Amino acid sequence: MSGRALLMWDEAVTGYDFGPQHPMDPVRLALTMGLVRSFGLDGAVDVVAARPAGDSTLRLVHREDYVAAVKAASADPRHADQAYGLGTVDDPAFEGMHEASALIAGQSVAAAEAVWRGEAEHAVNFAGGLHHAMPGAASGFCVYNDASLAIARLLELGAERVAYVDVDVHHGDGVQAAFWEDPRVLTISLHEHPRTLFPQTGWPEETGASGPGEGGAVNVALPAGTGDAGWLRAFHAVVPELLAGFRPQVLVTQHGADTHFDDPLAHLAVSLDAQRAVQEACHELAHAHSGGRWVALGGGGYAVVDVVPRSWTHLVGIAAHAPVAPETVVPSSWRDEVYARTRQLGPGRMTDGRWPVDFRDWSAGYDPADRLDQAVLATRRAAFPLRGLLA
């Protein structure tokens, strides 16, 4: 296996644009790539632009009638059919929507193919991670579910065990739905509790379809307000043990940056430094349990200047085995780019000032009266016995 990492990038992914008033501003992608270049990380990875996903690939997950509906809305947004989730407030139709969505999906599928074939050890597509799209509907800013398509392609190529870990603030509902009945895929999602956040799913009792799929879905529903120590405690109390038991051949991770305390659409209180710590943990888990085969995706994130570019630049650096130290000063050339594009002042360092982030490991015991510990306990009790593990 090549020790190189791939960064999937095509400038045209910024065409995934729901309009000027929509929170999913594609400037976050352009600024991330600009920061990656400012640190010279584009020289530490192989930057690759893959072809858009074709119809046969899209149909690995999406229904044929849905793909046809996306194409119709893409050609003329006036033809958007809300029965397919298109033309809604969350997912407004725009010209070229099919092409931009298929391009993002193609990057994730190609990343998975390269990792499976040993052409690269790690691959990153920070434009991906569009985890809410369903087989027959757009949802939550997501048109085609590139994460599910990447996993489906791995299965098509012969993978027998693929693990998906989603740390976006929103439940990874579309990926869970796609593999609800498939014992070859383990989906793990850590997210804000469905009582307080879209899509109102991801309860710990959601553990997969009865029969072969039972135990294939794991959900950690975190209380609103959870900060660094609780978020990392929950991650390490659930994810490593599950991956050790499942022994995935490939690890696919989704790194939505919307857990951050500055994100305008959610209610967790996680710092950039904790996000970086989880990225490092995922990297280590890939080496420990999947032979280093790691596909890392972006996701949500709506603090498009202060948070998203720094978080995903850290992700690229970690995947490239060239991590950016948290205390590093952000290049002034990038801050000039930020101001030119947004008329905002960019952040000065690659940290929120909380590195290193400390947390109490689950092995040290738990407090049954603590809300975070209650959430972890609910997950362990619901899912762990189904996987032959002690709750």
VOPAGU-2260 file (C-alpha; in pm, 1 decimal, decimal comma):
REM VOPAGU-2260
SITE   aa  ch    i         X         Y         Z
SITE  MET   A    0       0,0       0,0       0,0
SITE  SER   A    1     122,1     348,1     -86,9
SITE  GLY   A    2     191,2     565,0     216,3
SITE  ARG   A    3      76,4     871,9      25,0
SITE  ALA   A    4    -246,1    1051,7      96,7
SITE  LEU   A    5    -488,3    1183,2    -161,5
SITE  LEU   A    6    -672,5    1513,8    -143,5
SITE  MET   A    7    -972,3    1510,4    -373,7
SITE  TRP   A    8   -1024,3    1856,7    -516,0
SITE  ASP   A    9   -1183,7    2018,0    -817,9
SITE  GLU   A   10   -1258,5    2390,6    -809,9
SITE  ALA   A   11   -1595,7    2312,1    -965,2
SITE  VAL   A   12   -1721,6    2164,6    -634,9
SITE  THR   A   13   -1780,1    2525,3    -528,9
SITE  GLY   A   14   -2065,1    2518,2    -779,6
SITE  TYR   A   15   -2262,7    2332,7    -511,5
SITE  ASP   A   16   -2431,3    2660,9    -423,0
SITE  PHE   A   17   -2782,8    2698,5    -282,9
SITE  GLY   A   18   -2770,3    3077,0    -310,5
SITE  PRO   A   19   -2647,1    3383,8    -120,9
SITE  GLN   A   20   -2883,0    3353,1     176,6
SITE  HIS   A   21   -2818,5    2984,3     238,7
SITE  PRO   A   22   -2588,5    2883,6     529,0
SITE  MET   A   23   -2404,2    2625,1     313,2
SITE  ASP   A   24   -2181,1    2890,8     158,5
SITE  PRO   A   25   -1933,3    2731,2     -85,4
SITE  VAL   A   26   -1675,2    2991,1      14,8
SITE  ARG   A   27   -1595,3    2754,9     301,3
SITE  LEU   A   28   -1457,4    2506,3      47,4
SITE  ALA   A   29   -1254,5    2765,9    -140,9
SITE  LEU   A   30   -1111,9    2907,0     182,2
SITE  THR   A   31   -1021,3    2561,1     308,1
SITE  MET   A   32    -829,0    2482,7      -8,6
SITE  GLY   A   33    -664,6    2822,9      11,9
SITE  LEU   A   34    -545,9    2752,7     365,5
SITE  VAL   A   35    -424,6    2405,6     266,0
SITE  ARG   A   36    -215,5    2569,7      -5,9
SITE  SER   A   37     -92,0    2843,9     226,9
SITE  PHE   A   38      62,7    2579,2     451,0
SITE  GLY   A   39     207,6    2390,1     153,5
SITE  LEU   A   40       1,6    2083,6     234,5
SITE  ASP   A   41     -89,4    2045,5    -132,0
SITE  GLY   A   42     272,2    1933,2    -172,2
SITE  ALA   A   43     238,2    1670,1     101,5
SITE  VAL   A   44     -59,2    1500,1     -67,6
SITE  ASP   A   45    -150,3    1402,9    -420,9
SITE  VAL   A   46    -422,6    1645,9    -526,9
SITE  VAL   A   47    -662,6    1460,9    -755,5
SITE  ALA   A   48    -977,5    1567,3    -939,6
SITE  ALA   A   49   -1203,4    1270,6   -1009,3
SITE  ARG   A   50   -1485,8    1242,6   -1257,6
SITE  PRO   A   51   -1846,4    1303,4   -1147,1
SITE  ALA   A   52   -2035,5     997,7   -1031,9
SITE  GLY   A   53   -2229,1     848,5   -1323,2
SITE  ASP   A   54   -2582,7     720,7   -1312,8
SITE  SER   A   55   -2483,1     360,4   -1243,7
SITE  THR   A   56   -2278,2     473,1    -944,1
SITE  LEU   A   57   -2552,6     700,6    -812,6
SITE  ARG   A   58   -2796,6     411,9    -832,6
SITE  LEU   A   59   -2585,4     214,3    -585,0
SITE  VAL   A   60   -2773,0     419,3    -324,9
SITE  HIS   A   61   -3024,0     648,8    -495,2
SITE  ARG   A   62   -3345,2     553,1    -672,9
SITE  GLU   A   63   -3357,0     604,4   -1047,3
SITE  ASP   A   64   -3666,0     826,0   -1024,4
SITE  TYR   A   65   -3491,4    1048,4    -770,6
SITE  VAL   A   66   -3183,7    1094,6    -990,3
SITE  ALA   A   67   -3419,1    1185,6   -1276,1
SITE  ALA   A   68   -3591,6    1441,3   -1052,9
SITE  VAL   A   69   -3257,6    1598,0    -958,4
SITE  LYS   A   70   -3161,4    1624,0   -1324,5
SITE  ALA   A   71   -3493,6    1787,2   -1410,6
SITE  ALA   A   72   -3458,7    2044,1   -1131,7
SITE  SER   A   73   -3097,1    2100,8   -1229,5
SITE  ALA   A   74   -3191,1    2178,5   -1589,2
SITE  ASP   A   75   -3475,7    2408,7   -1482,5
SITE  PRO   A   76   -3515,7    2485,7   -1110,7
SITE  ARG   A   77   -3881,1    2570,7   -1173,7
SITE  HIS   A   78   -3935,8    2196,7   -1221,0
SITE  ALA   A   79   -3813,1    2110,3    -870,1
SITE  ASP   A   80   -4039,7    1850,0    -714,2
SITE  GLN   A   81   -4078,9    1898,2    -340,8
SITE  ALA   A   82   -4195,2    1538,2    -310,3
SITE  TYR   A   83   -3826,2    1457,8    -360,2
SITE  GLY   A   84   -3709,8    1722,3    -113,1
SITE  LEU   A   85   -3606,9    1954,8    -396,2
SITE  GLY   A   86   -3697,1    2322,4    -411,0
SITE  THR   A   87   -3739,0    2345,1     -33,6
SITE  VAL   A   88   -3593,9    2601,1     207,5
SITE  ASP   A   89   -3317,3    2358,3     305,9
SITE  ASP   A   90   -3252,1    2229,7     -46,2
SITE  PRO   A   91   -3341,2    2498,1    -301,0
SITE  ALA   A   92   -3298,9    2392,1    -660,8
SITE  PHE   A   93   -3029,9    2562,3    -869,5
SITE  GLU   A   94   -2901,3    2527,8   -1222,2
SITE  GLY   A   95   -2628,1    2268,4   -1243,9
SITE  MET   A   96   -2731,8    2106,2    -915,7
SITE  HIS   A   97   -2701,9    1753,8   -1051,5
SITE  GLU   A   98   -2358,3    1817,4   -1201,2
SITE  ALA   A   99   -2216,8    1977,5    -883,9
SITE  SER   A  100   -2366,3    1709,2    -658,6
SITE  ALA   A  101   -2243,5    1425,9    -880,5
SITE  LEU   A  102   -1896,1    1583,8    -887,5
SITE  ILE   A  103   -1875,1    1587,1    -507,6
SITE  ALA   A  104   -1999,2    1228,2    -498,0
SITE  GLY   A  105   -1742,0    1128,8    -758,2
SITE  GLN   A  106   -1460,6    1260,0    -539,6
SITE  SER   A  107   -1570,0    1045,7    -243,5
SITE  VAL   A  108   -1619,9     734,8    -457,0
SITE  ALA   A  109   -1277,4     777,4    -617,4
SITE  ALA   A  110   -1122,6     828,3    -274,1
SITE  ALA   A  111   -1272,0     498,9    -157,3
SITE  GLU   A  112   -1155,7     317,8    -471,3
SITE  ALA   A  113    -797,9     444,1    -432,4
SITE  VAL   A  114    -777,6     342,6     -68,1
SITE  TRP   A  115    -929,2       0,0    -133,9
SITE  ARG   A  116    -690,9     -70,0    -420,4
SITE  GLY   A  117    -386,9      36,0    -221,2
SITE  GLU   A  118    -312,4     335,8    -442,4
SITE  ALA   A  119    -320,0     557,0    -132,9
SITE  GLU   A  120    -330,6     492,4     237,9
SITE  HIS   A  121    -558,1     785,6     326,7
SITE  ALA   A  122    -786,1    1004,3     116,3
SITE  VAL   A  123    -969,2    1325,4     207,1
SITE  ASN   A  124   -1269,6    1487,7      39,2
SITE  PHE   A  125   -1365,8    1781,3     257,6
SITE  ALA   A  126   -1631,7    1884,9       4,4
SITE  GLY   A  127   -1808,9    1557,1      84,5
SITE  GLY   A  128   -1982,6    1421,5     389,2
SITE  LEU   A  129   -2333,1    1510,2     263,7
SITE  HIS   A  130   -2483,7    1255,7     498,4
SITE  HIS   A  131   -2853,3    1350,5     508,0
SITE  ALA   A  132   -2950,7    1266,8     148,8
SITE  MET   A  133   -3183,2     967,3     134,5
SITE  PRO   A  134   -3220,6     709,2    -143,8
SITE  GLY   A  135   -3522,4     895,5    -277,8
SITE  ALA   A  136   -3498,6    1249,0    -141,2
SITE  ALA   A  137   -3274,5    1545,9     -73,9
SITE  SER   A  138   -3253,5    1650,3     289,2
SITE  GLY   A  139   -3061,2    1884,7     513,3
SITE  PHE   A  140   -2854,2    2062,2     244,5
SITE  CYS   A  141   -2761,0    1725,2      88,6
SITE  VAL   A  142   -2860,3    1612,4    -262,6
SITE  TYR   A  143   -2650,1    1299,5    -324,1
SITE  ASN   A  144   -2514,6    1104,9     -28,5
SITE  ASP   A  145   -2147,4    1076,6    -119,7
SITE  ALA   A  146   -2059,4     899,7     204,7
SITE  SER   A  147   -2311,0     622,6     137,2
SITE  LEU   A  148   -2198,7     601,4    -224,6
SITE  ALA   A  149   -1835,0     560,7    -121,0
SITE  ILE   A  150   -1929,6     281,2     119,6
SITE  ALA   A  151   -2153,2     113,7    -138,9
SITE  ARG   A  152   -1867,5     121,7    -387,7
SITE  LEU   A  153   -1635,1     -39,7    -133,4
SITE  LEU   A  154   -1888,0    -319,5     -87,7
SITE  GLU   A  155   -1917,2    -355,6    -464,2
SITE  LEU   A  156   -1538,4    -393,5    -484,8
SITE  GLY   A  157   -1547,5    -674,7    -231,3
SITE  ALA   A  158   -1515,2    -515,7     112,3
SITE  GLU   A  159   -1679,3    -728,6     378,7
SITE  ARG   A  160   -1656,7    -487,1     673,3
SITE  VAL   A  161   -1670,6    -107,6     645,9
SITE  ALA   A  162   -1700,7     117,6     950,5
SITE  TYR   A  163   -1846,5     467,3     926,0
SITE  VAL   A  164   -1788,5     716,5    1208,7
SITE  ASP   A  165   -1977,3    1046,4    1192,5
SITE  VAL   A  166   -1893,9    1331,4    1432,5
SITE  ASP   A  167   -2103,1    1602,1    1266,2
SITE  VAL   A  168   -2334,2    1778,8    1511,3
SITE  HIS   A  169   -2630,5    1635,6    1316,2
SITE  HIS   A  170   -2719,1    1267,2    1308,4
SITE  GLY   A  171   -2581,8    1081,0    1006,1
SITE  ASP   A  172   -2931,9     963,8     920,1
SITE  GLY   A  173   -2889,5     909,0     547,1
SITE  VAL   A  174   -2591,5     678,2     586,9
SITE  GLN   A  175   -2763,2     488,3     865,5
SITE  ALA   A  176   -3073,3     444,7     646,5
SITE  ALA   A  177   -2870,9     324,3     347,5
SITE  PHE   A  178   -2713,1      39,1     544,9
SITE  TRP   A  179   -2982,3     -25,4     807,1
SITE  GLU   A  180   -3012,9    -389,8     702,4
SITE  ASP   A  181   -2653,3    -456,2     595,0
SITE  PRO   A  182   -2430,7    -636,9     847,1
SITE  ARG   A  183   -2122,0    -549,0     642,8
SITE  VAL   A  184   -2146,6    -183,8     750,9
SITE  LEU   A  185   -2119,7     -45,6    1103,8
SITE  THR   A  186   -2242,9     314,1    1134,1
SITE  ILE   A  187   -2153,4     513,6    1445,2
SITE  SER   A  188   -2285,9     867,9    1488,4
SITE  LEU   A  189   -2212,3    1115,4    1767,5
SITE  HIS   A  190   -2447,3    1412,2    1746,7
SITE  GLU   A  191   -2656,5    1660,5    1939,1
SITE  HIS   A  192   -2964,0    1501,6    2092,8
SITE  PRO   A  193   -3258,1    1467,1    1851,1
SITE  ARG   A  194   -3483,1    1649,0    2097,7
SITE  THR   A  195   -3300,7    1972,4    2019,0
SITE  LEU   A  196   -3171,8    1939,4    1662,0
SITE  PHE   A  197   -3251,2    1830,7    1307,1
SITE  PRO   A  198   -3313,1    1562,7    1186,0
SITE  GLN   A  199   -3473,3    1448,3    1514,2
SITE  THR   A  200   -3330,0    1098,8    1470,0
SITE  GLY   A  201   -3029,2     918,7    1613,2
SITE  TRP   A  202   -3171,4     787,8    1938,6
SITE  PRO   A  203   -2958,0     524,0    2112,2
SITE  GLU   A  204   -3236,6     270,8    2057,6
SITE  GLU   A  205   -3181,4     293,1    1679,3
SITE  THR   A  206   -2953,5      -6,8    1640,4
SITE  GLY   A  207   -3025,3    -146,2    1293,2
SITE  ALA   A  208   -3288,0    -370,0    1139,9
SITE  SER   A  209   -3387,9    -681,5    1329,5
SITE  GLY   A  210   -3209,3    -983,9    1191,9
SITE  PRO   A  211   -2867,7    -959,1    1026,6
SITE  GLY   A  212   -2860,2    -577,8    1050,9
SITE  GLU   A  213   -2923,2    -566,3    1424,8
SITE  GLY   A  214   -2639,6    -389,6    1603,0
SITE  GLY   A  215   -2517,3    -230,9    1280,8
SITE  ALA   A  216   -2615,6     121,1    1387,9
SITE  VAL   A  217   -2480,0     296,0    1697,5
SITE  ASN   A  218   -2595,6     640,7    1808,3
SITE  VAL   A  219   -2464,7     869,7    2080,3
SITE  ALA   A  220   -2715,9    1148,6    2146,5
SITE  LEU   A  221   -2524,8    1423,8    2326,9
SITE  PRO   A  222   -2692,0    1684,1    2547,5
SITE  ALA   A  223   -2702,2    2037,6    2410,1
SITE  GLY   A  224   -2413,1    2235,5    2552,8
SITE  THR   A  225   -2167,0    1943,9    2554,7
SITE  GLY   A  226   -1812,4    2080,9    2542,8
SITE  ASP   A  227   -1466,4    1948,2    2470,6
SITE  ALA   A  228   -1418,6    1716,9    2767,5
SITE  GLY   A  229   -1761,3    1556,2    2733,4
SITE  TRP   A  230   -1739,9    1519,9    2354,8
SITE  LEU   A  231   -1401,4    1350,2    2369,7
SITE  ARG   A  232   -1511,0    1136,7    2664,3
SITE  ALA   A  233   -1813,0    1012,8    2467,7
SITE  PHE   A  234   -1609,1     944,5    2154,0
SITE  HIS   A  235   -1347,5     740,0    2338,2
SITE  ALA   A  236   -1608,9     559,3    2548,9
SITE  VAL   A  237   -1779,1     422,0    2238,1
SITE  VAL   A  238   -1580,8     429,7    1913,2
SITE  PRO   A  239   -1248,3     252,3    1983,2
SITE  GLU   A  240   -1409,8     -51,3    2148,0
SITE  LEU   A  241   -1660,9     -92,1    1866,9
SITE  LEU   A  242   -1396,4     -66,8    1595,8
SITE  ALA   A  243   -1170,5    -313,9    1774,4
SITE  GLY   A  244   -1454,6    -564,5    1779,6
SITE  PHE   A  245   -1570,5    -503,5    1422,7
SITE  ARG   A  246   -1223,3    -506,3    1261,0
SITE  PRO   A  247   -1316,2    -292,8     958,6
SITE  GLN   A  248   -1122,9    -327,2     637,7
SITE  VAL   A  249   -1178,9      42,1     567,8
SITE  LEU   A  250   -1265,7     328,3     802,1
SITE  VAL   A  251   -1479,8     608,6     657,4
SITE  THR   A  252   -1518,2     916,0     877,6
SITE  GLN   A  253   -1727,3    1230,6     850,5
SITE  HIS   A  254   -1591,2    1546,8    1014,0
SITE  GLY   A  255   -1865,1    1808,1    1012,0
SITE  ALA   A  256   -1725,8    2117,6    1183,5
SITE  ASP   A  257   -2065,3    2229,0    1314,4
SITE  THR   A  258   -2002,2    2092,1    1664,5
SITE  HIS   A  259   -1805,3    2413,2    1722,9
SITE  PHE   A  260   -1922,3    2666,2    1981,8
SITE  ASP   A  261   -1933,1    2937,9    1713,0
SITE  ASP   A  262   -2155,1    2741,5    1473,8
SITE  PRO   A  263   -2484,7    2925,9    1420,0
SITE  LEU   A  264   -2705,2    2621,3    1354,4
SITE  ALA   A  265   -2647,8    2397,1    1657,5
SITE  HIS   A  266   -2590,4    2391,9    2032,5
SITE  LEU   A  267   -2273,2    2201,9    2118,7
SITE  ALA   A  268   -1971,2    2385,4    2260,9
SITE  VAL   A  269   -1675,2    2205,2    2105,7
SITE  SER   A  270   -1351,2    2382,7    2015,5
SITE  LEU   A  271   -1131,9    2353,4    1708,6
SITE  ASP   A  272    -875,6    2184,5    1930,3
SITE  ALA   A  273   -1114,0    1906,2    2028,2
SITE  GLN   A  274   -1210,5    1860,9    1663,3
SITE  ARG   A  275    -841,5    1819,8    1582,2
SITE  ALA   A  276    -806,7    1566,8    1865,3
SITE  VAL   A  277   -1086,5    1353,3    1719,3
SITE  GLN   A  278    -930,9    1375,4    1373,7
SITE  GLU   A  279    -604,4    1246,1    1520,2
SITE  ALA   A  280    -794,3     971,3    1701,6
SITE  CYS   A  281    -963,4     860,9    1378,4
SITE  HIS   A  282    -626,1     850,0    1205,4
SITE  GLU   A  283    -483,3     636,1    1484,6
SITE  LEU   A  284    -787,9     407,5    1481,6
SITE  ALA   A  285    -750,7     354,5    1107,1
SITE  HIS   A  286    -392,8     240,7    1158,6
SITE  ALA   A  287    -492,8      24,8    1454,8
SITE  HIS   A  288    -796,5    -146,6    1304,8
SITE  SER   A  289    -822,3    -107,0     925,2
SITE  GLY   A  290    -464,7    -142,2     806,5
SITE  GLY   A  291    -440,6     234,7     767,2
SITE  ARG   A  292    -719,6     245,5     506,0
SITE  TRP   A  293    -896,7     572,5     585,8
SITE  VAL   A  294   -1138,5     786,0     385,3
SITE  ALA   A  295   -1208,0    1119,9     558,4
SITE  LEU   A  296   -1492,5    1348,5     453,0
SITE  GLY   A  297   -1609,3    1696,8     546,1
SITE  GLY   A  298   -1972,3    1765,5     626,5
SITE  GLY   A  299   -2157,6    2048,0     797,2
SITE  GLY   A  300   -2002,1    2364,4     929,7
SITE  TYR   A  301   -2149,0    2712,3     899,0
SITE  ALA   A  302   -1891,4    2931,3    1070,3
SITE  VAL   A  303   -1741,8    2946,4     724,6
SITE  VAL   A  304   -1444,9    3175,0     795,8
SITE  ASP   A  305   -1337,7    3118,9    1156,4
SITE  VAL   A  306   -1390,5    2744,4    1192,8
SITE  VAL   A  307   -1438,2    2532,7     881,2
SITE  PRO   A  308   -1114,1    2613,5     692,6
SITE  ARG   A  309    -896,2    2561,4     998,1
SITE  SER   A  310   -1069,1    2240,8    1103,8
SITE  TRP   A  311   -1044,8    2075,0     764,0
SITE  THR   A  312    -690,9    2198,3     705,5
SITE  HIS   A  313    -597,4    2016,3    1024,8
SITE  LEU   A  314    -772,1    1708,9     880,9
SITE  VAL   A  315    -568,6    1728,2     560,2
SITE  GLY   A  316    -245,4    1774,2     753,9
SITE  ILE   A  317    -316,4    1474,5     975,5
SITE  ALA   A  318    -403,6    1254,7     676,8
SITE  ALA   A  319     -84,5    1370,0     502,9
SITE  HIS   A  320     127,3    1277,7     807,9
SITE  ALA   A  321     222,4    1645,5     813,0
SITE  PRO   A  322       6,5    1779,5    1097,2
SITE  VAL   A  323     -17,3    2152,5    1153,5
SITE  ALA   A  324      72,1    2236,8    1512,3
SITE  PRO   A  325    -217,9    2406,7    1692,5
SITE  GLU   A  326      -9,8    2709,1    1792,8
SITE  THR   A  327      87,2    2779,3    1430,4
SITE  VAL   A  328      18,9    3132,2    1305,8
SITE  VAL   A  329    -217,8    3147,9    1011,3
SITE  PRO   A  330     -36,1    3282,0     701,4
SITE  SER   A  331    -111,4    3647,2     635,4
SITE  SER   A  332    -163,1    3569,1     266,2
SITE  TRP   A  333    -460,8    3353,8     356,1
SITE  ARG   A  334    -605,8    3618,0     584,5
SITE  ASP   A  335    -579,9    3858,9     291,3
SITE  GLU   A  336    -773,4    3606,0      81,0
SITE  VAL   A  337   -1039,7    3582,8     350,6
SITE  TYR   A  338   -1083,7    3958,5     356,4
SITE  ALA   A  339   -1092,8    3983,7     -22,3
SITE  ARG   A  340   -1362,6    3716,9     -47,4
SITE  THR   A  341   -1575,7    3793,6     258,3
SITE  ARG   A  342   -1475,1    4133,5     400,4
SITE  GLN   A  343   -1419,2    3952,3     729,5
SITE  LEU   A  344   -1101,6    3924,0     933,5
SITE  GLY   A  345    -966,9    3570,4     943,9
SITE  PRO   A  346    -846,6    3392,8    1259,0
SITE  GLY   A  347    -484,9    3438,7    1363,2
SITE  ARG   A  348    -382,4    3092,3    1480,7
SITE  MET   A  349    -468,8    2728,5    1417,4
SITE  THR   A  350    -606,9    2688,0    1768,7
SITE  ASP   A  351    -886,2    2812,5    1992,1
SITE  GLY   A  352    -633,6    2815,9    2276,0
SITE  ARG   A  353    -751,2    2489,7    2433,1
SITE  TRP   A  354    -475,1    2253,8    2318,3
SITE  PRO   A  355    -404,2    2000,4    2455,2
SITE  VAL   A  356    -762,4    1904,6    2534,0
SITE  ASP   A  357    -809,4    1693,2    2844,1
SITE  PHE   A  358   -1091,5    1454,6    2928,2
SITE  ARG   A  359   -1164,7    1179,9    3178,1
SITE  ASP   A  360   -1151,7     833,3    3026,8
SITE  TRP   A  361   -1454,7     609,6    3064,2
SITE  SER   A  362   -1241,4     339,4    3226,6
SITE  ALA   A  363   -1202,4     566,0    3529,9
SITE  GLY   A  364   -1571,9     519,7    3610,3
SITE  TYR   A  365   -1890,2     713,0    3543,8
SITE  ASP   A  366   -2142,7     928,2    3725,1
SITE  PRO   A  367   -2500,4     802,2    3674,0
SITE  ALA   A  368   -2631,5    1148,6    3761,0
SITE  ASP   A  369   -2426,9    1322,6    3488,9
SITE  ARG   A  370   -2617,5    1393,9    3166,0
SITE  LEU   A  371   -2321,7    1322,0    2940,4
SITE  ASP   A  372   -2253,6     993,2    3116,8
SITE  GLN   A  373   -2622,8     906,2    3092,8
SITE  ALA   A  374   -2602,7     954,8    2715,9
SITE  VAL   A  375   -2298,8     728,0    2687,6
SITE  LEU   A  376   -2458,4     465,8    2910,4
SITE  ALA   A  377   -2775,0     467,3    2699,3
SITE  THR   A  378   -2568,8     398,0    2387,6
SITE  ARG   A  379   -2356,9     127,5    2544,3
SITE  ARG   A  380   -2659,5     -49,6    2692,6
SITE  ALA   A  381   -2855,0     -36,2    2366,4
SITE  ALA   A  382   -2581,9    -129,1    2120,5
SITE  PHE   A  383   -2287,7    -299,7    2287,0
SITE  PRO   A  384   -2457,8    -629,6    2380,7
SITE  LEU   A  385   -2575,5    -664,5    2019,4
SITE  ARG   A  386   -2210,0    -660,9    1917,3
SITE  GLY   A  387   -2100,3    -905,9    2186,8
SITE  LEU   A  388   -1952,1    -632,3    2405,4
SITE  LEU   A  389   -2010,5    -551,2    2770,8
SITE  ALA   A  390   -2219,8    -242,8    2828,4
